[in-house]
Amino acid sequence: MKKLKIAVLIAGPPRYINSVIDNIERVKGDRDIDYYVFLWKAESKSKAREEEQILNRGKYDIKYLIEAEPNLETSYDNIFKKQSDSGLSSHFNIIGMFNSMRILVQCLEIFNINYDYVVRMRTDCSIITKDFFPTERIDEGMALVSKNYLIPYSWVSDHIMVASVKTMIKVWSWKDNDYLHREYNQVGRNPEKLLARKLKKNNINVIDEWVRYKDYHIVYFPVKESDPEPFNKNITDNGIKFFFINSEKIYSNKRELIDSYILNQKKNQDYYALPKIKKIKIKLKRFFDDNFRL
């Protein structure tokens, strides 16, 4: 059987870049991978992580690497008067992410290699499942994405994406900066809404392929209280590198607890996806059940 030829695009601050690539190498099987890496040389203070890594250039065969100075925190103050929605990164981080991906997909056009598919990854994404990579070539006009139950159904998570070369270029390309900034403003300055808009606009079929906490984990250190306790405890006790290496085992040992955590998130997402009238009825039922039980 012919080996699948894959391009992996990794963009972001350095964070846990070595552990991310090591994880990919562990689960890639006999797939032939080219790495395209765009690293910001520093992290914004608001998003800084502990135990950040410096890319081990001699260890990995990277086809394309660029290291750039990060945007200034005031870079887009004259363009975006309002801050991002609550809980999101600042504009200079978000636009930096989109611009780094724009450059990486331009590299795909320049190299013009017939990849079976392209993977977009973050620099803080730990792969949990061994069955991470698709086993067949990805058709045009479809995108496999990660399912994050912390966001509404209509949004598209930017954690992981897999698509053909042409489809990936369509998703992450804008004809100029003004066009990107205008579309970003039109969706309320929200990157996950912007991705959803871009996919819909290009008639790309979106398929949920991986579930957060079950198939992958976005690693924060210090840990986020909202993440599953077994993950947080392991990261705190044993460190980042240990978690990346052992995440599958950690999930397996605490599977029932973590799956229950995921299910509760899904129920919450299901509730917020309901029409307003149904939510009002549910609230009224809960009120009467709690206050007028015999």
N, C-alpha and C positions, 0 to 999 in steps of 0.2 A: 504494500500500500504506500502511496506517495506521502511524504512528509508534508504536513501543513506548514506553509510559510506565513509568519505572522509579524506584524509591526506592533510594538508596544510603545505608546506615547505616554511619557510620565512628565507631568508639569506641576510646579509649585515651589514653595520654599524647601530647603534641604530636608528638614524634619527627619524622617526615618528612611531615607532613600536607599541605603545599603540593605536594610532589612526587607524593604519592599521588593527589590530585585532578587535577593536571596529566596524570598517566598515564591516568586514567579518561577525561578529556576527549579525549585523543589517540586512544583506541581505541573511543569510544562510537558512532562513525558518526552516523546520523541519529536515534538514540534520544533521547528527552526525559527528562532526569534531574533528580530532586529530591534534594538532599543533606540528610541529617539527621546532625548532628555532635555528639558528646559528647566533650569534651576534659578530661582531668585537667590542672590547671595546672602540675603538676610531675611528675617521674619519681622512683621510689624509687632510692636510691643503688645498690642491687645490679643494677638493670636500666637505669641511665642510659646514654644514647648520646651520642656526640659529633656536632657539627654539627646539633643539633636545630633545628627551624624554628618560627617564630611564624606562626600562621595569617594569611594575607593576606586579611582580610575584604572589602576593596574589590574584589578580583579575582574572587571566586566568588559565584554566586547561591545562597546557602544558605537552604533553607526553614526549618530549625530548628537553632539552635546553643545549646548550654549549655556553660559552662566552670565546673568545680567544683574545690574544693580536694581533694587526694588524701586517701585514708584514712591515718590514722596507722599506723605500723608495728606499734603495739600494739593496734590496733582490735579484733582478734578473738582476742587471747590468752586471754580468759576463755571463749571458745566452742570454739576448736580448740586443744587442749592440745599436739598434735603438729604439727610442721612438715609442709609438703607433701612429696610424694615427691621423691626426689633429681632435681635438674635442673629442677624446676618453680618458678614464681614463688611468693612468699610468699602467705599467705592473704589479706592485705589487698589485694594486687594482683588476685588471682583473683576474689574476691568483688566487688571494684570493677568488674572487667570485666563480670561477669554483671549487676550492678546498672545499669551504664550502658546495656547492651543492653536491659534491662527497661524503662528510661525511654524509649528510642528506639522500641521497639515499641508502647509506650503512646501515643506521638505518632502512630503509624500509625492507631491506633484513633480518636484524637481528630480527625485531619484527614479520615479516612474517604474517601481518594482511591482510585479504581479502578486501582491499579497492575497492570501485566502481570506483574511480579515484583519482588522485593526482594533487594538484594545486601547482605551483611554483609562489611565490610572492616576490616582493621587499619590502624593509622597507620604501619606500616613495611613494607607489602606492595607490592613493585614488580611490575607486570604485564609479562610478557615476550611472550606471544602476542598478536597483533592480533585473533585470534578469541576473545577473552576472554568477551564477552557472548553469552548464548543468543539465538538469532534468533527465537524464538517465545515466546508466553505460557507460563508454567510452571503446570502443573495442581496442584490441591490434593493434599495428601498425599504430596508428593515433595520432596526436598531435594537439590540439587546441592552437593557438597562437594569440598574439595581433598584430594588423595592425598599423604600424607606418609609415606614409607617408613621414617622414623625411629621410628614408633610402631607398636604391634601392630595387626593387621587389625581387631580388635574395637572399637578406639577410633575416635572421629571427630575429625578435626583441626578446630581452631577458626580456622584461617587465613582461609578464605573459605567463605561459604554463600550459595546462591541458592534462594529458595522463593517461593511465593505469599504474599500478606499474611497470610492466616489461618494458614498453616502456620508462617510466621516468628514470629507471635505465640505460637503453641502452644509452639514450641521455646524461646523466650526469656522466657516468663512464669512466675512462681511466685506463688501466692496470698498469701504473706507471707514475711518474712525467715526465720522459724523453719523453714518448709518447705524453703526453699532450703538453709539450713545443714544441715538433717537429711539431705537427699539428697546433698549434697556430702560429708558424713561417711560415708554409706553406701557410696560408691564409692571410699573410701580417699583422699578429698581430692584428686581428680584431675579437672581440668576436661574433659579429652577423654573420660574414662569417663562423666562426668556428661552430656555431650552425647549420647553413644551411648545411654545409659539413657533420656534424654528422648525421643529419636527413636523408639526401640523401643517405649517405653511408649505413644506416640501413634500407633503403626502407620504411621510415615512411611517411605516408600521412599527409601533413601539411594543416591545415584548419584555415583560418583567422576568428576568432570568435569575437574579440573586436577591436574597433577603438579608437586610442588615441584621447583624448579630448571629445569624445562622450560617451564612455563607461567607461573610466578611465582617470586619470591624474597623471603624475609623478610630484610630488610636490617639487619645489625648493623654498628655501627662504634664501637669497634674490631671488626674482623671476627672471626668464630668459626672456629677452625682446622678444625672438622668440615665447613665449607661448601666447595664446589668452588673449587679454587685459582684458575681464571680469573676468577671473580667477585671473590674476595678481593683479587687483585692489582689489578684494575681499580678497585675501591672505594678501596683504599689509595693507588693512584697518582693517581687522577683525582677522587676525592670522590663524595659521595652524589648530588648533583644530576646529575652526568654519567652515573652508573650508571643512574638512573631513566630518563633520556632515551634511553640507548643500550643498554638491557638486551637487547632483541631482537637487535641486531647482535652484541653480545658473545656471546650464546648461539649464534647462527648461526656465528660464526667459530670457536667451540670446541665445536661440537655433538657431534662424535664423542667427545671427552674427557668432556664433561658427561653425555651419554647413558650412557656406560660407568660413570660414577660412580653414576648413578641405578640402573642395572641391578644393580650390586653391592649397593646398599642393598636393592633388592627381593629379591635372593637371600637376604640376611641376614634380612629379614622373613619370607620363605617358610620358612626354616629354623626360626625361633622359633615359627612357627605350627603346626609339626608336633607330633603327639603325642609324649610323653616317650620312649616305647619306640622310635620311629623315630629320634629324636635320639641315643639311646644306640647304636643300630646304626650310625648314620653315624659317630659318634665312634670306635667300635671299628674300623670299616673304615679310617678315616683313620689310626688308631694302627698297625694291622697293615701298611698300605700304606707308612707312613713308616719302620717299624722292621724289617720282615722282607722287604724287596725282595731278589730274587736278583741 
